[in-house]
Amino acid sequence: MDTAGWKGVTYLRVDEDNDDAYGCLCPLCNRWFRGSEYLETVFKEPRPLLLANLITHYRHEHLHYDRNYGFVVHYKGYATRDEYRSDINERAKRQYARKCTEWLKANGFTVEDIQKLKGTTPKTVAVWNKKLILETTYKLKSKKVKA
Ligand SMILES: [Zn+2]
């Protein structure tokens, strides 16, 4: 069985042990993790599907969300778990744009992809715009000036 390139991309793959499951690549830690079956029913396109899975992965693997939840909610003054969760989700979306800019661009990710995710705020869209579009345009212009 070909385990690479599920849905025609290299960052999703069919799980080797379970045909119903799929794997996702995190460009931040460069590790594979199991994709959500629920998200697969919501997102049919590979890019939004990966991004949606990355948000959950980021909360759990990069922030240890559940372990720190009680402490962080009280410490940072969030009113509810949902409020905290939404804020963390948006932070995750911005972190990927900031830290994985070149990877996202190389794999064809666009601002439209992040806008397909639930609750994406104007602040997050602005960061994606800046990293994926504006800075690219700026770099191209700078090169032209130097040359
Ligand atoms: Zn990761």
Backbone and ligand atoms as CSV (ligand in chain L), in Angstrom:
chain,resi,resn,atom,element,x,y,z
A,1,MET,N,N,0.844,-1.213,0.000
A,1,MET,CA,C,0.000,0.000,0.000
A,1,MET,C,C,0.874,1.257,0.000
A,2,ASP,N,N,0.513,2.193,-0.822
A,2,ASP,CA,C,1.236,3.466,-0.850
A,2,ASP,C,C,0.794,4.307,0.339
A,3,THR,N,N,1.706,4.581,1.243
A,3,THR,CA,C,1.320,5.281,2.467
A,3,THR,C,C,1.584,6.783,2.374
A,4,ALA,N,N,2.232,7.213,1.301
A,4,ALA,CA,C,2.524,8.649,1.187
A,4,ALA,C,C,1.550,9.330,0.239
A,5,GLY,N,N,1.340,10.583,0.463
A,5,GLY,CA,C,0.605,11.375,-0.498
A,5,GLY,C,C,-0.893,11.163,-0.547
A,6,TRP,N,N,-1.512,10.916,0.571
A,6,TRP,CA,C,-2.965,10.802,0.594
A,6,TRP,C,C,-3.568,12.136,0.153
A,7,LYS,N,N,-4.614,12.088,-0.679
A,7,LYS,CA,C,-5.247,13.284,-1.256
A,7,LYS,C,C,-4.253,14.074,-2.124
A,8,GLY,N,N,-3.192,13.395,-2.580
A,8,GLY,CA,C,-2.252,14.023,-3.494
A,8,GLY,C,C,-1.252,14.978,-2.867
A,9,VAL,N,N,-1.114,14.944,-1.543
A,9,VAL,CA,C,-0.151,15.829,-0.883
A,9,VAL,C,C,0.793,15.003,-0.008
A,10,THR,N,N,1.927,15.594,0.349
A,10,THR,CA,C,2.914,14.837,1.116
A,10,THR,C,C,2.743,14.988,2.623
A,11,TYR,N,N,1.871,15.904,3.056
A,11,TYR,CA,C,1.711,16.132,4.493
A,11,TYR,C,C,0.519,15.382,5.092
A,12,LEU,N,N,-0.172,14.581,4.261
A,12,LEU,CA,C,-1.218,13.691,4.755
A,12,LEU,C,C,-0.897,12.297,4.233
A,13,ARG,N,N,-1.165,11.264,5.024
A,13,ARG,CA,C,-0.935,9.909,4.528
A,13,ARG,C,C,-1.922,8.943,5.172
A,14,VAL,N,N,-2.147,7.859,4.464
A,14,VAL,CA,C,-3.008,6.814,5.010
A,14,VAL,C,C,-2.234,6.126,6.121
A,15,ASP,N,N,-2.923,5.810,7.218
A,15,ASP,CA,C,-2.281,5.132,8.333
A,15,ASP,C,C,-1.882,3.720,7.902
A,16,GLU,N,N,-0.646,3.337,8.172
A,16,GLU,CA,C,-0.152,2.027,7.730
A,16,GLU,C,C,-0.907,0.867,8.378
A,17,ASP,N,N,-1.399,1.063,9.586
A,17,ASP,CA,C,-2.047,-0.032,10.315
A,17,ASP,C,C,-3.562,-0.016,10.184
A,18,ASN,N,N,-4.112,1.058,9.660
A,18,ASN,CA,C,-5.564,1.188,9.650
A,18,ASN,C,C,-5.999,2.031,8.453
A,19,ASP,N,N,-6.623,1.382,7.482
A,19,ASP,CA,C,-7.006,2.073,6.251
A,19,ASP,C,C,-8.002,3.205,6.479
A,20,ASP,N,N,-8.764,3.133,7.563
A,20,ASP,CA,C,-9.755,4.178,7.834
A,20,ASP,C,C,-9.128,5.420,8.447
A,21,ALA,N,N,-7.902,5.278,8.944
A,21,ALA,CA,C,-7.260,6.405,9.623
A,21,ALA,C,C,-6.265,7.087,8.694
A,22,TYR,N,N,-5.894,8.315,9.060
A,22,TYR,CA,C,-4.899,9.024,8.275
A,22,TYR,C,C,-3.935,9.768,9.197
A,23,GLY,N,N,-2.757,10.039,8.662
A,23,GLY,CA,C,-1.751,10.740,9.432
A,23,GLY,C,C,-1.560,12.154,8.913
A,24,CYS,N,N,-1.140,13.063,9.821
A,24,CYS,CA,C,-0.889,14.460,9.477
A,24,CYS,C,C,0.537,14.803,9.887
A,25,LEU,N,N,1.197,15.607,9.066
A,25,LEU,CA,C,2.550,16.059,9.396
A,25,LEU,C,C,2.490,17.458,10.000
A,26,CYS,N,N,3.147,17.629,11.156
A,26,CYS,CA,C,3.242,18.964,11.755
A,26,CYS,C,C,4.545,19.598,11.280
A,27,PRO,N,N,4.472,20.719,10.533
A,27,PRO,CA,C,5.692,21.346,10.033
A,27,PRO,C,C,6.499,22.048,11.128
A,28,LEU,N,N,5.913,22.181,12.308
A,28,LEU,CA,C,6.596,22.848,13.413
A,28,LEU,C,C,7.537,21.879,14.136
A,29,CYS,N,N,7.078,20.684,14.442
A,29,CYS,CA,C,7.919,19.715,15.145
A,29,CYS,C,C,8.359,18.583,14.226
A,30,ASN,N,N,7.865,18.607,12.965
A,30,ASN,CA,C,8.238,17.612,11.973
A,30,ASN,C,C,7.877,16.189,12.404
A,31,ARG,N,N,6.734,16.044,13.106
A,31,ARG,CA,C,6.281,14.719,13.539
A,31,ARG,C,C,4.924,14.407,12.915
A,32,TRP,N,N,4.669,13.107,12.730
A,32,TRP,CA,C,3.371,12.659,12.223
A,32,TRP,C,C,2.456,12.390,13.400
A,33,PHE,N,N,1.191,12.734,13.241
A,33,PHE,CA,C,0.213,12.395,14.281
A,33,PHE,C,C,-1.077,11.970,13.597
A,34,ARG,N,N,-1.950,11.305,14.339
A,34,ARG,CA,C,-3.173,10.760,13.757
A,34,ARG,C,C,-4.220,11.850,13.544
A,35,GLY,N,N,-4.799,11.907,12.343
A,35,GLY,CA,C,-5.824,12.897,12.029
A,35,GLY,C,C,-7.167,12.555,12.650
A,36,SER,N,N,-7.981,13.576,12.821
A,36,SER,CA,C,-9.305,13.403,13.416
A,36,SER,C,C,-10.312,12.918,12.375
A,37,GLU,N,N,-11.040,11.870,12.716
A,37,GLU,CA,C,-12.060,11.347,11.797
A,37,GLU,C,C,-13.184,12.368,11.631
A,38,TYR,N,N,-13.501,13.071,12.694
A,38,TYR,CA,C,-14.555,14.087,12.619
A,38,TYR,C,C,-14.157,15.205,11.630
A,39,LEU,N,N,-12.939,15.695,11.764
A,39,LEU,CA,C,-12.493,16.784,10.875
A,39,LEU,C,C,-12.486,16.340,9.414
A,40,GLU,N,N,-12.232,15.060,9.189
A,40,GLU,CA,C,-12.230,14.560,7.816
A,40,GLU,C,C,-13.627,14.659,7.191
A,41,THR,N,N,-14.672,14.586,8.022
A,41,THR,CA,C,-16.033,14.719,7.500
A,41,THR,C,C,-16.380,16.184,7.231
A,42,VAL,N,N,-15.695,17.110,7.907
A,42,VAL,CA,C,-15.978,18.540,7.762
A,42,VAL,C,C,-15.184,19.153,6.606
A,43,PHE,N,N,-13.896,18.793,6.520
A,43,PHE,CA,C,-13.011,19.401,5.517
A,43,PHE,C,C,-12.629,18.382,4.451
A,44,LYS,N,N,-13.026,18.642,3.214
A,44,LYS,CA,C,-12.742,17.707,2.119
A,44,LYS,C,C,-11.438,18.051,1.404
A,45,GLU,N,N,-10.999,19.289,1.538
A,45,GLU,CA,C,-9.757,19.693,0.877
A,45,GLU,C,C,-8.577,19.451,1.821
A,46,PRO,N,N,-7.421,19.025,1.273
A,46,PRO,CA,C,-6.289,18.678,2.127
A,46,PRO,C,C,-5.731,19.824,2.970
A,47,ARG,N,N,-5.672,21.028,2.420
A,47,ARG,CA,C,-5.035,22.117,3.180
A,47,ARG,C,C,-5.845,22.519,4.422
A,48,PRO,N,N,-7.140,22.857,4.284
A,48,PRO,CA,C,-7.903,23.160,5.498
A,48,PRO,C,C,-7.973,21.962,6.466
A,49,LEU,N,N,-7.984,20.748,5.904
A,49,LEU,CA,C,-8.026,19.557,6.767
A,49,LEU,C,C,-6.762,19.478,7.618
A,50,LEU,N,N,-5.608,19.708,7.007
A,50,LEU,CA,C,-4.367,19.675,7.785
A,50,LEU,C,C,-4.382,20.793,8.825
A,51,LEU,N,N,-4.749,21.993,8.414
A,51,LEU,CA,C,-4.730,23.139,9.338
A,51,LEU,C,C,-5.631,22.881,10.541
A,52,ALA,N,N,-6.821,22.352,10.297
A,52,ALA,CA,C,-7.748,22.072,11.397
A,52,ALA,C,C,-7.138,21.053,12.360
A,53,ASN,N,N,-6.486,20.044,11.816
A,53,ASN,CA,C,-5.824,19.052,12.665
A,53,ASN,C,C,-4.640,19.651,13.418
A,54,LEU,N,N,-3.930,20.573,12.766
A,54,LEU,CA,C,-2.766,21.194,13.410
A,54,LEU,C,C,-3.162,22.013,14.636
A,55,ILE,N,N,-4.355,22.630,14.587
A,55,ILE,CA,C,-4.804,23.445,15.716
A,55,ILE,C,C,-4.944,22.574,16.968
A,56,THR,N,N,-5.582,21.426,16.800
A,56,THR,CA,C,-5.741,20.494,17.919
A,56,THR,C,C,-4.375,19.982,18.377
A,57,HIS,N,N,-3.551,19.588,17.414
A,57,HIS,CA,C,-2.203,19.090,17.717
A,57,HIS,C,C,-1.406,20.140,18.497
A,58,TYR,N,N,-1.497,21.380,18.054
A,58,TYR,CA,C,-0.751,22.466,18.710
A,58,TYR,C,C,-1.186,22.632,20.167
A,59,ARG,N,N,-2.520,22.622,20.383
A,59,ARG,CA,C,-3.038,22.754,21.745
A,59,ARG,C,C,-2.512,21.652,22.646
A,60,HIS,N,N,-2.525,20.430,22.132
A,60,HIS,CA,C,-2.176,19.293,22.981
A,60,HIS,C,C,-0.681,19.025,23.073
A,61,GLU,N,N,0.011,19.122,21.941
A,61,GLU,CA,C,1.433,18.758,21.934
A,61,GLU,C,C,2.370,19.928,22.178
A,62,HIS,N,N,1.991,21.088,21.737
A,62,HIS,CA,C,2.907,22.223,21.880
A,62,HIS,C,C,2.585,23.070,23.105
A,63,LEU,N,N,1.341,23.030,23.575
A,63,LEU,CA,C,0.978,23.842,24.747
A,63,LEU,C,C,0.550,23.015,25.944
A,64,HIS,N,N,0.410,21.711,25.748
A,64,HIS,CA,C,-0.068,20.842,26.833
A,64,HIS,C,C,-1.333,21.417,27.463
A,65,TYR,N,N,-2.229,21.748,26.553
A,65,TYR,CA,C,-3.501,22.410,26.876
A,65,TYR,C,C,-4.255,21.800,28.053
A,66,ASP,N,N,-4.520,20.495,27.988
A,66,ASP,CA,C,-5.353,19.887,29.025
A,66,ASP,C,C,-4.676,19.895,30.389
A,67,ARG,N,N,-3.381,19.661,30.381
A,67,ARG,CA,C,-2.659,19.617,31.638
A,67,ARG,C,C,-2.653,20.999,32.318
A,68,ASN,N,N,-2.519,22.032,31.492
A,68,ASN,CA,C,-2.384,23.383,32.046
A,68,ASN,C,C,-3.703,24.140,32.142
A,69,TYR,N,N,-4.757,23.545,31.635
A,69,TYR,CA,C,-6.012,24.272,31.479
A,69,TYR,C,C,-6.445,25.044,32.733
A,70,GLY,N,N,-6.578,24.348,33.842
A,70,GLY,CA,C,-7.071,24.989,35.063
A,70,GLY,C,C,-6.205,26.154,35.480
A,71,PHE,N,N,-4.933,25.935,35.462
A,71,PHE,CA,C,-3.985,26.973,35.854
A,71,PHE,C,C,-4.062,28.178,34.925
A,72,VAL,N,N,-4.028,27.916,33.640
A,72,VAL,CA,C,-3.966,29.016,32.673
A,72,VAL,C,C,-5.246,29.852,32.688
A,73,VAL,N,N,-6.387,29.177,32.767
A,73,VAL,CA,C,-7.655,29.903,32.756
A,73,VAL,C,C,-7.697,30.892,33.909
A,74,HIS,N,N,-7.284,30.453,35.081
A,74,HIS,CA,C,-7.336,31.359,36.228
A,74,HIS,C,C,-6.226,32.395,36.184
A,75,TYR,N,N,-5.084,31.938,35.771
A,75,TYR,CA,C,-3.924,32.818,35.749
A,75,TYR,C,C,-4.096,33.955,34.744
A,76,LYS,N,N,-4.633,33.617,33.585
A,76,LYS,CA,C,-4.750,34.629,32.538
A,76,LYS,C,C,-6.096,35.328,32.541
A,77,GLY,N,N,-6.979,34.910,33.399
A,77,GLY,CA,C,-8.244,35.600,33.544
A,77,GLY,C,C,-9.277,35.335,32.479
A,78,TYR,N,N,-9.213,34.178,31.846
A,78,TYR,CA,C,-10.261,33.836,30.891
A,78,TYR,C,C,-11.535,33.496,31.652
A,79,ALA,N,N,-12.691,33.914,31.103
A,79,ALA,CA,C,-13.953,33.669,31.779
A,79,ALA,C,C,-14.384,32.205,31.660
A,80,THR,N,N,-14.198,31.621,30.503
A,80,THR,CA,C,-14.660,30.249,30.288
A,80,THR,C,C,-13.615,29.446,29.531
A,81,ARG,N,N,-13.815,28.138,29.562
A,81,ARG,CA,C,-12.918,27.260,28.815
A,81,ARG,C,C,-13.024,27.554,27.314
A,82,ASP,N,N,-14.235,27.840,26.835
A,82,ASP,CA,C,-14.422,28.133,25.409
A,82,ASP,C,C,-13.657,29.379,24.983
A,83,GLU,N,N,-13.686,30.377,25.853
A,83,GLU,CA,C,-12.988,31.621,25.542
A,83,GLU,C,C,-11.480,31.361,25.439
A,84,TYR,N,N,-10.979,30.590,26.395
A,84,TYR,CA,C,-9.564,30.233,26.398
A,84,TYR,C,C,-9.213,29.430,25.152
A,85,ARG,N,N,-10.058,28.441,24.871
A,85,ARG,CA,C,-9.828,27.565,23.728
A,85,ARG,C,C,-9.786,28.352,22.408
A,86,SER,N,N,-10.739,29.268,22.219
A,86,SER,CA,C,-10.776,30.073,20.999
A,86,SER,C,C,-9.505,30.898,20.863
A,87,ASP,N,N,-9.092,31.473,21.974
A,87,ASP,CA,C,-7.898,32.305,21.961
A,87,ASP,C,C,-6.660,31.478,21.597
A,88,ILE,N,N,-6.565,30.300,22.180
A,88,ILE,CA,C,-5.431,29.413,21.895
A,88,ILE,C,C,-5.463,28.962,20.439
A,89,ASN,N,N,-6.654,28.649,19.938
A,89,ASN,CA,C,-6.773,28.242,18.527
A,89,ASN,C,C,-6.238,29.321,17.600
A,90,GLU,N,N,-6.607,30.559,17.879
A,90,GLU,CA,C,-6.146,31.661,17.036
A,90,GLU,C,C,-4.642,31.851,17.165
A,91,ARG,N,N,-4.126,31.680,18.379
A,91,ARG,CA,C,-2.676,31.788,18.568
A,91,ARG,C,C,-1.955,30.719,17.758
A,92,ALA,N,N,-2.521,29.508,17.750
A,92,ALA,CA,C,-1.924,28.401,16.993
A,92,ALA,C,C,-1.892,28.744,15.500
A,93,LYS,N,N,-2.999,29.258,14.973
A,93,LYS,CA,C,-3.063,29.610,13.547
A,93,LYS,C,C,-2.000,30.648,13.205
A,94,ARG,N,N,-1.799,31.614,14.095
A,94,ARG,CA,C,-0.800,32.661,13.833
A,94,ARG,C,C,0.621,32.119,13.961
A,95,GLN,N,N,0.840,31.211,14.930
A,95,GLN,CA,C,2.165,30.631,15.110
A,95,GLN,C,C,2.615,29.861,13.870
A,96,TYR,N,N,1.712,29.088,13.292
A,96,TYR,CA,C,2.084,28.339,12.086
A,96,TYR,C,C,2.436,29.297,10.954
A,97,ALA,N,N,1.678,30.394,10.828
A,97,ALA,CA,C,1.980,31.358,9.764
A,97,ALA,C,C,3.354,31.988,9.995
A,98,ARG,N,N,3.666,32.275,11.271
A,98,ARG,CA,C,4.941,32.941,11.582
A,98,ARG,C,C,6.128,31.999,11.483
A,99,LYS,N,N,5.983,30.789,12.025
A,99,LYS,CA,C,7.130,29.885,12.127
A,99,LYS,C,C,7.280,28.934,10.952
A,100,CYS,N,N,6.233,28.752,10.175
A,100,CYS,CA,C,6.301,27.784,9.069
A,100,CYS,C,C,5.970,28.458,7.742
A,101,THR,N,N,6.269,29.746,7.629
A,101,THR,CA,C,5.908,30.513,6.440
A,101,THR,C,C,6.369,29.843,5.144
A,102,GLU,N,N,7.647,29.500,5.078
A,102,GLU,CA,C,8.191,28.948,3.833
A,102,GLU,C,C,7.568,27.595,3.522
A,103,TRP,N,N,7.364,26.795,4.560
A,103,TRP,CA,C,6.749,25.474,4.360
A,103,TRP,C,C,5.323,25.641,3.833
A,104,LEU,N,N,4.571,26.557,4.405
A,104,LEU,CA,C,3.187,26.784,3.970
A,104,LEU,C,C,3.152,27.233,2.516
A,105,LYS,N,N,4.041,28.142,2.185
A,105,LYS,CA,C,4.063,28.644,0.810
A,105,LYS,C,C,4.475,27.540,-0.169
A,106,ALA,N,N,5.485,26.757,0.216
A,106,ALA,CA,C,5.970,25.688,-0.662
A,106,ALA,C,C,4.884,24.640,-0.922
A,107,ASN,N,N,3.963,24.499,0.031
A,107,ASN,CA,C,2.904,23.504,-0.118
A,107,ASN,C,C,1.576,24.104,-0.576
A,108,GLY,N,N,1.636,25.335,-1.043
A,108,GLY,CA,C,0.460,25.937,-1.670
A,108,GLY,C,C,-0.626,26.450,-0.738
A,109,PHE,N,N,-0.305,26.640,0.538
A,109,PHE,CA,C,-1.317,27.150,1.478
A,109,PHE,C,C,-1.571,28.633,1.207
A,110,THR,N,N,-2.829,29.048,1.404
A,110,THR,CA,C,-3.208,30.434,1.138
A,110,THR,C,C,-4.009,31.001,2.312
A,111,VAL,N,N,-4.220,32.301,2.275
A,111,VAL,CA,C,-5.032,32.962,3.301
A,111,VAL,C,C,-6.454,32.384,3.283
A,112,GLU,N,N,-6.932,32.018,2.096
A,112,GLU,CA,C,-8.285,31.443,1.976
A,112,GLU,C,C,-8.393,30.153,2.791
A,113,ASP,N,N,-7.305,29.395,2.876
A,113,ASP,CA,C,-7.346,28.131,3.624
A,113,ASP,C,C,-7.609,28.367,5.106
A,114,ILE,N,N,-6.943,29.364,5.678
A,114,ILE,CA,C,-7.123,29.611,7.122
A,114,ILE,C,C,-8.510,30.218,7.376
A,115,GLN,N,N,-9.037,30.932,6.385
A,115,GLN,CA,C,-10.370,31.529,6.543
A,115,GLN,C,C,-11.473,30.479,6.524
A,116,LYS,N,N,-11.159,29.282,6.046
A,116,LYS,CA,C,-12.162,28.209,6.028
A,116,LYS,C,C,-12.330,27.568,7.404
A,117,LEU,N,N,-11.412,27.859,8.319
A,117,LEU,CA,C,-11.516,27.298,9.659
A,117,LEU,C,C,-12.437,28.141,10.527
A,118,LYS,N,N,-13.176,27.448,11.378
A,118,LYS,CA,C,-14.159,28.093,12.235
A,118,LYS,C,C,-13.505,29.130,13.152
A,119,GLY,N,N,-14.120,30.296,13.234
A,119,GLY,CA,C,-13.715,31.292,14.223
A,119,GLY,C,C,-12.472,32.094,13.892
A,120,THR,N,N,-11.922,31.945,12.697
A,120,THR,CA,C,-10.706,32.690,12.350
A,120,THR,C,C,-10.984,34.195,12.421
A,121,THR,N,N,-10.179,34.902,13.213
A,121,THR,CA,C,-10.417,36.325,13.470
A,121,THR,C,C,-9.682,37.205,12.455
A,122,PRO,N,N,-10.104,38.466,12.337
A,122,PRO,CA,C,-9.408,39.404,11.445
A,122,PRO,C,C,-7.924,39.536,11.800
A,123,LYS,N,N,-7.602,39.454,13.100
A,123,LYS,CA,C,-6.208,39.556,13.531
A,123,LYS,C,C,-5.382,38.399,12.953
A,124,THR,N,N,-5.944,37.207,12.988
A,124,THR,CA,C,-5.263,36.031,12.443
A,124,THR,C,C,-5.120,36.146,10.928
A,125,VAL,N,N,-6.179,36.579,10.257
A,125,VAL,CA,C,-6.130,36.744,8.794
A,125,VAL,C,C,-5.042,37.752,8.428
A,126,ALA,N,N,-4.922,38.813,9.230
A,126,ALA,CA,C,-3.913,39.841,8.964
A,126,ALA,C,C,-2.506,39.258,9.054
A,127,VAL,N,N,-2.258,38.391,10.019
A,127,VAL,CA,C,-0.936,37.769,10.157
A,127,VAL,C,C,-0.656,36.862,8.963
A,128,TRP,N,N,-1.642,36.079,8.560
A,128,TRP,CA,C,-1.467,35.196,7.387
A,128,TRP,C,C,-1.196,36.036,6.137
A,129,ASN,N,N,-1.946,37.132,5.989
A,129,ASN,CA,C,-1.730,38.039,4.872
A,129,ASN,C,C,-0.306,38.562,4.864
A,130,LYS,N,N,0.126,39.014,6.032
A,130,LYS,CA,C,1.450,39.615,6.164
A,130,LYS,C,C,2.526,38.592,5.818
A,131,LYS,N,N,2.445,37.402,6.404
A,131,LYS,CA,C,3.498,36.410,6.212
A,131,LYS,C,C,3.477,35.792,4.817
A,132,LEU,N,N,2.287,35.434,4.338
A,132,LEU,CA,C,2.217,34.694,3.077
A,132,LEU,C,C,2.166,35.577,1.837
A,133,ILE,N,N,1.716,36.823,2.002
A,133,ILE,CA,C,1.584,37.677,0.814
A,133,ILE,C,C,2.459,38.927,0.880
A,134,LEU,N,N,2.234,39.767,1.905
A,134,LEU,CA,C,2.916,41.057,1.947
A,134,LEU,C,C,4.431,40.935,2.026
A,135,GLU,N,N,4.938,40.065,2.921
A,135,GLU,CA,C,6.392,39.959,3.077
A,135,GLU,C,C,7.036,39.354,1.840
A,136,THR,N,N,6.304,38.486,1.156
A,136,THR,CA,C,6.815,37.896,-0.080
A,136,THR,C,C,6.971,38.983,-1.128
A,137,THR,N,N,5.938,39.809,-1.258
A,137,THR,CA,C,5.973,40.907,-2.213
A,137,THR,C,C,7.114,41.862,-1.877
A,138,TYR,N,N,7.258,42.147,-0.578
A,138,TYR,CA,C,8.302,43.063,-0.142
A,138,TYR,C,C,9.688,42.515,-0.485
A,139,LYS,N,N,9.906,41.213,-0.187
A,139,LYS,CA,C,11.203,40.598,-0.475
A,139,LYS,C,C,11.522,40.667,-1.969
A,140,LEU,N,N,10.515,40.420,-2.786
A,140,LEU,CA,C,10.745,40.472,-4.231
A,140,LEU,C,C,11.149,41.892,-4.656
A,141,LYS,N,N,10.454,42.868,-4.094
A,141,LYS,CA,C,10.779,44.257,-4.431
A,141,LYS,C,C,12.185,44.621,-3.968
A,142,SER,N,N,12.549,44.175,-2.744
A,142,SER,CA,C,13.871,44.494,-2.207
A,142,SER,C,C,14.951,43.921,-3.097
A,143,LYS,N,N,14.737,42.691,-3.553
A,143,LYS,CA,C,15.728,42.055,-4.428
A,143,LYS,C,C,15.915,42.855,-5.697
A,144,LYS,N,N,14.806,43.328,-6.226
A,144,LYS,CA,C,14.875,44.103,-7.478
A,144,LYS,C,C,15.679,45.397,-7.271
A,145,VAL,N,N,15.481,46.012,-6.114
A,145,VAL,CA,C,16.183,47.264,-5.830
A,145,VAL,C,C,17.695,47.019,-5.739
A,146,LYS,N,N,18.075,45.928,-5.040
A,146,LYS,CA,C,19.501,45.630,-4.879
A,146,LYS,C,C,20.157,45.235,-6.196
A,147,ALA,N,N,19.401,44.592,-7.064
A,147,ALA,CA,C,19.980,44.083,-8.318
A,147,ALA,C,C,20.175,45.173,-9.356
L,1,ZN,ZN,ZN,3.923,19.729,16.196
